[in-house]
Amino acid sequence: MCAKQSLKTYNFKGKKALVRVDYNVPLNEELQIQDTKRIDASLPTLHKILDDGGSIILVSHLGRPKNKEYQLSLKHLMPYLKSVLPDVNIYFADQCIGEQTKQMAAKLQAGEILLLENVRYFTEEEAGDENFAREIASYGDVFVHEAFSTAHRKHATTAVIAKFFPNDKMYGLLMEKEIDSLAKVMQNPKRPLTAILGGSKISTKIKIINNLMTKVDNLIIGGGMDFTFQKAMGGHIGKSLCEDDMIPVAQEILQKAKETNVNIYYTIDRIAGDKFSNDARRAIYPAKNIPDDMEGMDLGPETCIKYRDVILNSATILWNGPMGVFEMDNFSIGTFMVADAVAKATEKGAFTLVGGGDSVSAVNKFHLTDSYSYISTAGGAMLEYIEGKQLPGILAIEE
């Protein structure tokens, strides 16, 4: 095992830093960036390298190109990069490999940045091709992994490339913070540790639940997946979402909770609607007794009170997944209650980690973005980490 370098103490003076970032940002029809958060989050790492007297070669993908589509070119990011780094010479390489790109990298001076074209324009990227990784690696002196959201992929520039920098590879500041935040929850949490899991399907969360069952003190279930638990306990759920083939799995989880002394909380009551619409006729029913013509859409008031009490008495909290159809204002109360309770727990000193696309969307909707210890936008990588998987992008730096 090689000793892992730290970006905070590494001296980049005179070095060309190959920085794998996640600039997979949404573009509108005019090819302008709609959400700049991923680029903004990488700036502290870029500033550290530049301030040391180093230069930067930025490596990223954008979308899932099939045939080098123009709208997925990273050249569309250049105006914004130049606006946030106004005093820096930033160049764009039309290809991520090739002689011209190699020469541009060689000519790069201290304090300058070269942005390479979309690495997914080449099938070798997702195939994890070693020769492709070797060529890109040859442009730099040091490798900085700043794309945790790609760490679960064994692609050429997210994992394979690190082998060509045995003594000069490290995490970027954002990736380091992401890993440290997850470790606070999964490895040595302050107790009690509460996990809040929502979303529509239990099938997408089985591995997470099984891994958490040996770690958490409390497990709160919400969203559509709760109905599978309700039916597994003999409840009548009307026309609510349910994965009937997952009922035996839900029963196993309930039994495992008893055996491991995990407090598992499922809904007591539900706000239901007569159709899947914001203007549906609404009524409150016991979670185990929803009429045939009604569909559970949100947490009921008794459930909100119970869940809030558990959350406010937790020292570490992991939240992934909404509690109801929060996109519809009339069915967003439960998700807001959880978002607000987790924010209040943070104020009281709890360490709180929020992750997953829908959860982050909910936090943004409720204007609570700055109310938690850490918000992860890593999606699949975060979920696989919570499942207990070893991520190739992390192993590549640690080995």
RAVENQUI-V61806 format. One record per pair of residues at least 12 apart in sequence whose ideal C-beta (glycine too) atoms are under 10 Angstrom apart, sorted by the first residue. I is the first residue (numbers start at 1). J is the second residue. Records with the same first field share a line. If there is no record, write none. Layout:
BEGIN
I = J + J
END
This chain:
BEGIN
1 = 398 + 399
2 = 162 + 165 + 166 + 167 + 168 + 169 + 397 + 398 + 399
3 = 167
4 = 167 + 169 + 170 + 171 + 397 + 398 + 399
5 = 142 + 143 + 144 + 165 + 167 + 168 + 169 + 170 + 171 + 397
6 = 170 + 171 + 173 + 176
7 = 19 + 44 + 45 + 48 + 49 + 52 + 142 + 144 + 145 + 146 + 170 + 171 + 172 + 173 + 175 + 176
8 = 48 + 170 + 173 + 176
9 = 170
10 = 48 + 49 + 52 + 54 + 142 + 144 + 168 + 170
11 = 52 + 53 + 54
12 = 48 + 49 + 50 + 51 + 52 + 53 + 54 + 55 + 56 + 110 + 141 + 142 + 144
13 = 49 + 51 + 52 + 53 + 54 + 110
14 = 52 + 53 + 54 + 55 + 110 + 141
15 = 49 + 52 + 53 + 54 + 55 + 56 + 110 + 140 + 141 + 142 + 168
16 = 49 + 54 + 55 + 56 + 57 + 105 + 106 + 108 + 109 + 110 + 112 + 114 + 139 + 140 + 141 + 142
17 = 45 + 46 + 48 + 49 + 50 + 52 + 54 + 55 + 56 + 57 + 58 + 113 + 140 + 141 + 142 + 143 + 144 + 168 + 170 + 172
18 = 56 + 57 + 58 + 59 + 105 + 114 + 116 + 136 + 137 + 138 + 139 + 140 + 141 + 142 + 143 + 144 + 145 + 157 + 161 + 162 + 164 + 165 + 168 + 169
19 = 42 + 45 + 46 + 49 + 56 + 57 + 58 + 59 + 60 + 113 + 140 + 142 + 143 + 144 + 145 + 146 + 147 + 172
20 = 57 + 58 + 59 + 60 + 61 + 119 + 136 + 143 + 144 + 145 + 146 + 147 + 150 + 151 + 155 + 157 + 158 + 159 + 161 + 162 + 172 + 175 + 393
21 = 38 + 39 + 41 + 42 + 45 + 46 + 56 + 58 + 59 + 60 + 61 + 115 + 144 + 145 + 146 + 147 + 149 + 150 + 172 + 174 + 175
22 = 38 + 39 + 41 + 42 + 60 + 61 + 62 + 146 + 147 + 148 + 149 + 150 + 151 + 158 + 174 + 175 + 377 + 378 + 381
23 = 36 + 38 + 39 + 42 + 58 + 59 + 60 + 61 + 62 + 74 + 77 + 80 + 81 + 115 + 118 + 147
24 = 38 + 60 + 61 + 62 + 63 + 64 + 72 + 74 + 118 + 120 + 147 + 149 + 150
25 = 37 + 38 + 39 + 60 + 62 + 63 + 74 + 76 + 77 + 80
26 = 38 + 62 + 63
27 = 62 + 63 + 71 + 72 + 73 + 76 + 77
29 = 71
30 = 76
31 = 70 + 71 + 72 + 73 + 75 + 76 + 77 + 79
32 = 76 + 77 + 79 + 80
33 = 76 + 77 + 79 + 80 + 81
35 = 364 + 377
36 = 77 + 80 + 81 + 83 + 84
37 = 360 + 364 + 369 + 375 + 377
38 = 60 + 147 + 149 + 174 + 377
39 = 58 + 60 + 77 + 80 + 81 + 84
40 = 80 + 84
41 = 146 + 172 + 173 + 174 + 175 + 177 + 178 + 377
42 = 58 + 60 + 84 + 144 + 146 + 147 + 172 + 173 + 174 + 175
43 = 81 + 84 + 85 + 173 + 174
44 = 146 + 172 + 173 + 174 + 177
45 = 144 + 146 + 170 + 171 + 172 + 173 + 174 + 175 + 176
46 = 58 + 81 + 84 + 85 + 88 + 113 + 144 + 146 + 172 + 173
47 = 85 + 88 + 173
48 = 144 + 172 + 173
49 = 110 + 111 + 113 + 142 + 144 + 172
50 = 85 + 87 + 88 + 110 + 111 + 112 + 113
51 = 111
52 = 110 + 111
53 = 110 + 111
54 = 108 + 110 + 111 + 112 + 140 + 141 + 142 + 144
55 = 88 + 89 + 105 + 107 + 108 + 109 + 110 + 111 + 112 + 113 + 114 + 140 + 141
56 = 85 + 88 + 90 + 108 + 111 + 112 + 113 + 114 + 115 + 140 + 144
57 = 91 + 93 + 96 + 101 + 104 + 105 + 108 + 112 + 113 + 114 + 115 + 116 + 136 + 139 + 140 + 141 + 143 + 144
58 = 74 + 77 + 81 + 90 + 92 + 93 + 113 + 114 + 115 + 116 + 146
59 = 74 + 96 + 114 + 115 + 116 + 117 + 118 + 119 + 125 + 136 + 137 + 139 + 140 + 143 + 144 + 146 + 147 + 156 + 157 + 158 + 161
60 = 74 + 77 + 96 + 115 + 116 + 117 + 118 + 119 + 120 + 146 + 147 + 150 + 157
61 = 74 + 96 + 118 + 119 + 120 + 121 + 125 + 126 + 147 + 150 + 153 + 155 + 157 + 158
62 = 74 + 76 + 77 + 117 + 118 + 119 + 120 + 121
63 = 118 + 120
64 = 120 + 126
65 = 118 + 119 + 120 + 121 + 122 + 123 + 125
66 = 120
67 = 121
68 = 117 + 118 + 120 + 121 + 122
69 = 118 + 121
72 = 117 + 118 + 120 + 121
73 = 92 + 94 + 117 + 118 + 121
74 = 92 + 93 + 96 + 115 + 116 + 117 + 118 + 119 + 121
75 = 92 + 93 + 94 + 115 + 117 + 118
77 = 90 + 92 + 115
78 = 90 + 91 + 92 + 115
81 = 113 + 115
82 = 113
85 = 113
87 = 111
88 = 111 + 112 + 113
89 = 108 + 109 + 111 + 112 + 113 + 114
90 = 112 + 113 + 114 + 115
91 = 104 + 105 + 107 + 108 + 112 + 113 + 114 + 115 + 116
92 = 104 + 113 + 114 + 115 + 116 + 117
93 = 105 + 114 + 115 + 116 + 117 + 139
94 = 116 + 117
95 = 116 + 117 + 118 + 121 + 122
96 = 115 + 116 + 117 + 118 + 119 + 120 + 121 + 122 + 124 + 125 + 132 + 135 + 136 + 139 + 156 + 157
97 = 116 + 117 + 119 + 121 + 122 + 124 + 131 + 132 + 135 + 136 + 138 + 139
98 = 117 + 135
101 = 114 + 116 + 117 + 135 + 136 + 139
102 = 135 + 136 + 138 + 139
104 = 116 + 139
105 = 136 + 138 + 139 + 140
106 = 138 + 139
108 = 139 + 140
114 = 139 + 140
116 = 136 + 139 + 157
119 = 132 + 133 + 136 + 155 + 156 + 157 + 158
120 = 155 + 156 + 157
122 = 136 + 156
124 = 136 + 155 + 156 + 157 + 160
125 = 153 + 155 + 156 + 157 + 158 + 160
126 = 153 + 154 + 155 + 156 + 158
127 = 154 + 155 + 156 + 160
128 = 153 + 154 + 155 + 156 + 157 + 158 + 159 + 160 + 161 + 392
129 = 155 + 156 + 160
130 = 156 + 160 + 161 + 163 + 164
131 = 156 + 160
132 = 155 + 156 + 157 + 160 + 161
133 = 155 + 156 + 157 + 158 + 159 + 160 + 161 + 162 + 163 + 164
134 = 156 + 160 + 161 + 163 + 164
135 = 156 + 161 + 164
136 = 156 + 157 + 160 + 161 + 164
137 = 156 + 157 + 160 + 161 + 162 + 163 + 164 + 165
138 = 164
140 = 161 + 164 + 165 + 168
141 = 165 + 168
142 = 165 + 167 + 168 + 169 + 170
143 = 157 + 161 + 162 + 163 + 164 + 165 + 168 + 169 + 170 + 396 + 397
144 = 165 + 168 + 169 + 170 + 171 + 172 + 173 + 175 + 397
145 = 157 + 158 + 159 + 161 + 162 + 169 + 170 + 171 + 172 + 174 + 175 + 176 + 393 + 394 + 396 + 397
146 = 170 + 171 + 172 + 173 + 174 + 175 + 176 + 178
147 = 172 + 174 + 175 + 178 + 378 + 381 + 393
148 = 171 + 172 + 174 + 175 + 176 + 177 + 178 + 179 + 182 + 376 + 377 + 378 + 379 + 381 + 382 + 385 + 391 + 393 + 394
149 = 174 + 175 + 178 + 376 + 377 + 378 + 379 + 380 + 381 + 382 + 393
150 = 175 + 378 + 379 + 380 + 381 + 391 + 392 + 393
151 = 171 + 175 + 178 + 179 + 378 + 380 + 381 + 382 + 384 + 385 + 391 + 392 + 393 + 394 + 395 + 396 + 397
152 = 378 + 379 + 380 + 381 + 382 + 383 + 384 + 385 + 387 + 389 + 390 + 391 + 392 + 393 + 394
153 = 380 + 381 + 384 + 391 + 392 + 393
154 = 391 + 392 + 393 + 395 + 396
155 = 392 + 393
157 = 393
158 = 381 + 391 + 392 + 393 + 396
159 = 391 + 392 + 393 + 394 + 395 + 396 + 397
160 = 392 + 396
161 = 396
162 = 392 + 393 + 395 + 396 + 397 + 398 + 399
163 = 396 + 399
165 = 396 + 397
166 = 399
169 = 396 + 397 + 398 + 399
170 = 397
171 = 393 + 394 + 397 + 398
174 = 377 + 378
175 = 378 + 381 + 393 + 394 + 397
176 = 397
177 = 374 + 376
178 = 353 + 355 + 374 + 376 + 377 + 378 + 381 + 382 + 385
179 = 385 + 391 + 394 + 397 + 398
180 = 374
181 = 318 + 351 + 352 + 353 + 355 + 372 + 373 + 374 + 375 + 376 + 382
182 = 318 + 353 + 355 + 374 + 376 + 378 + 381 + 382 + 385 + 386
183 = 385
184 = 316 + 318 + 351 + 352 + 353 + 373 + 374
185 = 212 + 215 + 216 + 316 + 317 + 318 + 351 + 352 + 353 + 355 + 373 + 374 + 385 + 386
186 = 211 + 212 + 215 + 216 + 316 + 318 + 353 + 385 + 386 + 388
187 = 215
188 = 316
189 = 215 + 216 + 217 + 314 + 315 + 316 + 317 + 318 + 351 + 353
190 = 314 + 315 + 316 + 349 + 350 + 351
191 = 216 + 217 + 314 + 315 + 316
192 = 216 + 217 + 218 + 263 + 310 + 313 + 314 + 315 + 316 + 317 + 350
193 = 212 + 215 + 216 + 217 + 218 + 219 + 314 + 315 + 316 + 317 + 318 + 350 + 351
194 = 216 + 217 + 218 + 219 + 220 + 263 + 265 + 307 + 310 + 311 + 312 + 313 + 314 + 315 + 316 + 317 + 318 + 319 + 342 + 345 + 350 + 352
195 = 208 + 209 + 212 + 213 + 215 + 216 + 217 + 218 + 219 + 220 + 221 + 262 + 314 + 316 + 317 + 318 + 319 + 320 + 353 + 386
196 = 218 + 219 + 220 + 221 + 222 + 223 + 265 + 307 + 310 + 311 + 314 + 317 + 318 + 319 + 320 + 321 + 323 + 338 + 341 + 342 + 354 + 359
197 = 209 + 212 + 216 + 219 + 220 + 221 + 222 + 223 + 225 + 226 + 318 + 319 + 320 + 321 + 323 + 356 + 386
198 = 220 + 221 + 222 + 223 + 224 + 225 + 226 + 299 + 319 + 320 + 321 + 322 + 323 + 324 + 326 + 334 + 335 + 338 + 356 + 358 + 359 + 362
199 = 222 + 223 + 224 + 225 + 226 + 320 + 321 + 322 + 323 + 356 + 358 + 359
200 = 223 + 224 + 225 + 227 + 241 + 243 + 321 + 322 + 325 + 358
201 = 223 + 224 + 225 + 228 + 241 + 242 + 243 + 246 + 321
202 = 221 + 223 + 224 + 225 + 226 + 227 + 228 + 229 + 232 + 242 + 243 + 246 + 247 + 249 + 250 + 253
203 = 225 + 228 + 243 + 245 + 246 + 249
204 = 225 + 243 + 321 + 383
205 = 221 + 223 + 225 + 246 + 253 + 320 + 321 + 383 + 386 + 387
206 = 225 + 246 + 249 + 250 + 252 + 253 + 387
207 = 383 + 384 + 386 + 387 + 388 + 389
208 = 318 + 320 + 321 + 383 + 384 + 385 + 386 + 387 + 388
209 = 221 + 225 + 249 + 250 + 252 + 253 + 256 + 257 + 262 + 264 + 386 + 387
210 = 249 + 252 + 253 + 256 + 387 + 388
211 = 385 + 386 + 387 + 388 + 389
212 = 262 + 318 + 386 + 387 + 388
213 = 253 + 256 + 257 + 259 + 260 + 262 + 264
214 = 256 + 260 + 262 + 388
215 = 260 + 262 + 318 + 386 + 388
216 = 257 + 260 + 262 + 263 + 264 + 314 + 316 + 317 + 318
217 = 261 + 262 + 263 + 310 + 314 + 315 + 316
218 = 262 + 263 + 264 + 265 + 307 + 310 + 311 + 313 + 314 + 317
219 = 253 + 257 + 262 + 263 + 264 + 265 + 266 + 310 + 318
220 = 263 + 264 + 265 + 266 + 267 + 303 + 306 + 307 + 310 + 311 + 314 + 317 + 319 + 323 + 338
221 = 250 + 253 + 264 + 265 + 266 + 267 + 307 + 321 + 323
222 = 265 + 266 + 267 + 298 + 299 + 303 + 307 + 319 + 321 + 322 + 323 + 324 + 334 + 335 + 337 + 338
223 = 241 + 267 + 296 + 298 + 299 + 321 + 322 + 323 + 324 + 325 + 326 + 334 + 335 + 358
224 = 240 + 241 + 242 + 243 + 295 + 296 + 297 + 321 + 322 + 323 + 324 + 325
225 = 241 + 242 + 243 + 246 + 250 + 266 + 321
226 = 240 + 241 + 242 + 250 + 265 + 266 + 267 + 270 + 287 + 296 + 299 + 303 + 323 + 324
227 = 240 + 241 + 242 + 243 + 250 + 266 + 267 + 270 + 287 + 290 + 295 + 296
228 = 240 + 241 + 242 + 243 + 244 + 245 + 246 + 247 + 249 + 250 + 251 + 253 + 266
229 = 242 + 246 + 247 + 249 + 250 + 251 + 253 + 254 + 264 + 266 + 267 + 287
230 = 242 + 250 + 266 + 267 + 270 + 286 + 287 + 288 + 289 + 290 + 296
231 = 243 + 244 + 246 + 247 + 250 + 251 + 288
232 = 244 + 246 + 247 + 248 + 249 + 250 + 251 + 252 + 253 + 254 + 266
233 = 247 + 250 + 251 + 254 + 266 + 287 + 288
234 = 288
235 = 266 + 267 + 286 + 287 + 288 + 289 + 290
236 = 285 + 286 + 287 + 288 + 289 + 290 + 291 + 292
237 = 270 + 272 + 285 + 287 + 288 + 289 + 290 + 291 + 292 + 294 + 295 + 296
238 = 270 + 272 + 274 + 285 + 289 + 290 + 291 + 292 + 293 + 294 + 295 + 296
239 = 272 + 273 + 274 + 275 + 276 + 290 + 291 + 292 + 293 + 294 + 295 + 296
240 = 270 + 272 + 287 + 290 + 294 + 295 + 296 + 297
241 = 276 + 295 + 296 + 297
242 = 296
250 = 266
254 = 266
263 = 310
265 = 303 + 306 + 307 + 309 + 310
266 = 287 + 288 + 303
267 = 286 + 287 + 288 + 296 + 298 + 299 + 300 + 302 + 303 + 304 + 306 + 307 + 323 + 324 + 334
268 = 286 + 287 + 288 + 299 + 300 + 301 + 302 + 303 + 304 + 305 + 306 + 307
269 = 284 + 285 + 286 + 287 + 288 + 289 + 290 + 296 + 299 + 300 + 301 + 302 + 303 + 304 + 306
270 = 283 + 284 + 285 + 286 + 287 + 288 + 289 + 290 + 294 + 295 + 296 + 297 + 298 + 299 + 300 + 302 + 303 + 324 + 334
271 = 283 + 284 + 285 + 294 + 296 + 297 + 298 + 299 + 300 + 301 + 303 + 304 + 324 + 325 + 330 + 331 + 333 + 334
272 = 284 + 285 + 287 + 290 + 291 + 293 + 294 + 295 + 296 + 297 + 298 + 300 + 331
273 = 294 + 295 + 296 + 297 + 298 + 325 + 328 + 330 + 331
274 = 291 + 293 + 294 + 295
275 = 293 + 294 + 295 + 297
276 = 295 + 297 + 325 + 328 + 331
277 = 297 + 325 + 328 + 330 + 331
278 = 297 + 325 + 327 + 328 + 329 + 330 + 331 + 332
279 = 328 + 330
280 = 294 + 295 + 297 + 325 + 328 + 330 + 331
281 = 293 + 294
282 = 294 + 297 + 298 + 330 + 331
283 = 300
284 = 298 + 300 + 301 + 302
285 = 300
286 = 300 + 302
287 = 299 + 300 + 302 + 303
295 = 325
296 = 324 + 325 + 331
297 = 324 + 325 + 326 + 328 + 330 + 331 + 332 + 334
298 = 322 + 323 + 324 + 325 + 326 + 328 + 330 + 331 + 332 + 333 + 334 + 335 + 336 + 337
299 = 323 + 324 + 331 + 333 + 334 + 335 + 336 + 337 + 338
300 = 324 + 333 + 334
301 = 333 + 334 + 337
303 = 323 + 334 + 337
304 = 323 + 333 + 334 + 336 + 337 + 338 + 340 + 341
305 = 337
307 = 323 + 334 + 337 + 338 + 341
308 = 337 + 338 + 340 + 341 + 342 + 344 + 345
309 = 341
310 = 341 + 345
311 = 337 + 338 + 340 + 341 + 342 + 343 + 344 + 345 + 350 + 352
312 = 341 + 342 + 344 + 345 + 347 + 348 + 350
313 = 345 + 348 + 350
314 = 341 + 342 + 345 + 348 + 350 + 351 + 352
315 = 345 + 348 + 349 + 350 + 351 + 352
316 = 345 + 350 + 351 + 352 + 353 + 373
317 = 338 + 341 + 342 + 345 + 346 + 350 + 351 + 352 + 353 + 354 + 372 + 373
318 = 342 + 351 + 352 + 353 + 354 + 355 + 376 + 382 + 386
319 = 338 + 339 + 341 + 342 + 352 + 353 + 354 + 355 + 356 + 359 + 362 + 363 + 372 + 375
320 = 353 + 354 + 355 + 356 + 357 + 358 + 359 + 360 + 376 + 382 + 383 + 386
321 = 335 + 338 + 355 + 356 + 357 + 358 + 359 + 362
322 = 334 + 335 + 336 + 338 + 339 + 356 + 358 + 359 + 361 + 362 + 365
323 = 335 + 336 + 337 + 338 + 339 + 359 + 362
324 = 336 + 337 + 338 + 362
326 = 338 + 339 + 358 + 359 + 361 + 362 + 365 + 366
327 = 358 + 361 + 362 + 365
329 = 365
332 = 362 + 365 + 366
335 = 358 + 359 + 361 + 362 + 363 + 365 + 366
336 = 362 + 365 + 366 + 368
338 = 354 + 359 + 362
339 = 354 + 359 + 362 + 363 + 365 + 366 + 367 + 368 + 371 + 372
340 = 366 + 368 + 371
342 = 354 + 359 + 363 + 368 + 371 + 372 + 373
343 = 363 + 366 + 368 + 370 + 371 + 372
344 = 371
345 = 371 + 372 + 373
346 = 368 + 370 + 371 + 372 + 373 + 374
347 = 371
349 = 373
350 = 372 + 373
351 = 372 + 373 + 374
352 = 371 + 372 + 373 + 374 + 375
353 = 372 + 373 + 374 + 375 + 376 + 382 + 386
354 = 368 + 369 + 371 + 372 + 373 + 374 + 375 + 376 + 377
355 = 372 + 374 + 375 + 376 + 377 + 378 + 379 + 381 + 382 + 383 + 385 + 386
356 = 375 + 376 + 377 + 378 + 379 + 380 + 382 + 383 + 386
357 = 377 + 378 + 379 + 380
359 = 375 + 376
360 = 375 + 376 + 377 + 379
363 = 375
378 = 391
381 = 393 + 394
END
